[in-house]
Amino acid sequence: MSDGPQWFDEEAGPVVRPYALIRGRTRSSGDMFDLVATVRTLGDPEADGDDLGPEQRHILRAARNPISVADLAVELDLPVGVIRVMLGDMRDNGLISVTSPSAGGARSNERILKEVINGLRAL
């Protein structure tokens, strides 16, 4: 037996580097997702997960209820860039839907900004 360091503990880090999960890509075929974009699973996560890796299955389980891209990165303990590429691939395969906050809230944001400006003018 050797007294050398073992590389199978928490200090060794992940066995597979995060970018190996996405084959070194830095972008998916889709758009870049906002950190606050909402991710939802489409269909049954248990039935769709046969040919997926453990990270993708984890995303499907976590996104049963709407969850943000940032929260998924924390949940899986992976860089946001890796999560974005994985989400793009999963969206292309019809497994998830990703809703950008700007898709439905542009008008309300404009209204809020006008109210803030009017309030500042009133001071």
C-alpha positions in Angstrom: 0.0 0.0 0.0 1.2 3.5 -0.7 1.0 6.3 1.7 0.6 8.8 -1.2 -2.5 11.0 -1.5 -5.8 9.5 -2.6 -7.6 11.3 -5.4 -11.1 10.1 -4.5 -12.1 12.5 -1.8 -13.9 15.9 -1.9 -10.6 17.8 -2.2 -9.8 16.1 -5.5 -12.7 17.8 -7.3 -15.0 16.3 -9.9 -13.8 13.3 -11.8 -15.1 14.7 -15.0 -14.5 18.4 -15.7 -17.7 20.4 -16.3 -16.9 21.3 -19.9 -16.4 17.7 -20.7 -20.1 17.2 -20.0 -20.9 19.5 -23.0 -18.0 18.2 -25.2 -16.1 21.5 -24.9 -18.7 23.6 -26.5 -19.3 27.1 -25.2 -22.6 27.7 -26.9 -25.7 25.7 -27.8 -27.7 26.1 -31.0 -30.2 28.3 -29.1 -30.1 31.7 -27.6 -28.2 32.7 -24.5 -30.5 32.4 -21.5 -30.8 35.1 -18.9 -29.9 34.0 -15.4 -33.5 34.7 -14.3 -35.1 32.8 -17.2 -37.6 30.2 -16.0 -37.0 26.6 -16.9 -39.9 24.0 -16.9 -39.9 20.3 -17.8 -42.2 19.3 -20.6 -43.8 15.9 -20.3 -42.8 13.2 -17.8 -39.2 13.6 -16.5 -39.0 9.9 -15.6 -40.0 8.7 -19.1 -37.8 11.2 -21.0 -34.6 10.4 -19.1 -33.6 7.1 -20.6 -30.8 8.3 -22.9 -29.8 11.3 -20.8 -26.9 11.8 -18.5 -27.3 12.2 -14.7 -27.0 16.0 -15.0 -29.8 16.2 -17.6 -32.0 13.9 -15.5 -31.3 16.1 -12.5 -32.4 19.2 -14.5 -35.6 17.5 -15.5 -36.4 16.6 -11.9 -35.5 20.1 -10.6 -37.6 21.8 -13.3 -40.8 20.0 -12.6 -41.6 23.3 -10.8 -40.4 26.4 -12.5 -36.8 27.2 -11.6 -34.4 29.9 -12.8 -31.2 29.2 -14.8 -29.1 30.6 -11.9 -30.9 28.3 -9.4 -30.2 25.3 -11.6 -26.5 26.1 -11.7 -26.4 26.2 -7.9 -28.5 23.1 -7.6 -26.1 21.1 -9.9 -23.0 22.9 -8.7 -21.9 23.6 -12.3 -20.9 26.8 -14.0 -23.7 28.8 -15.6 -22.1 28.5 -19.1 -22.3 24.7 -18.8 -25.9 24.9 -17.7 -26.8 27.2 -20.5 -25.4 24.8 -23.1 -27.1 21.8 -21.5 -30.4 23.7 -21.4 -30.1 24.7 -25.1 -29.6 21.1 -26.1 -32.5 19.9 -23.9 -34.8 22.6 -25.3 -33.8 21.6 -28.9 -34.9 18.0 -28.0 -38.2 19.2 -26.6 -37.5 18.2 -23.0 -37.8 21.7 -21.4 -39.2 25.1 -22.1 -37.3 28.3 -21.2 -39.2 31.5 -20.7 -37.3 34.7 -20.6 -38.6 37.3 -18.1 -38.5 40.0 -20.8 -40.9 38.0 -23.0 -43.9 38.9 -21.0 -42.9 41.8 -18.7 -41.6 44.5 -21.0 -44.7 46.6 -20.7 -45.0 46.4 -16.9 -41.3 47.3 -16.6 -41.9 50.4 -18.7 -44.9 51.3 -16.6 -42.9 50.9 -13.4 -40.1 53.1 -14.8 -42.5 55.8 -15.7 -44.0 55.8 -12.2 -40.5 56.0 -10.7 -39.6 59.0 -12.9 -42.9 60.7 -12.0 -42.2 60.1 -8.3 -38.7 61.5 -8.6 -40.1 64.6 -10.4 -42.6 65.1 -7.6 -39.8 65.4 -5.1 
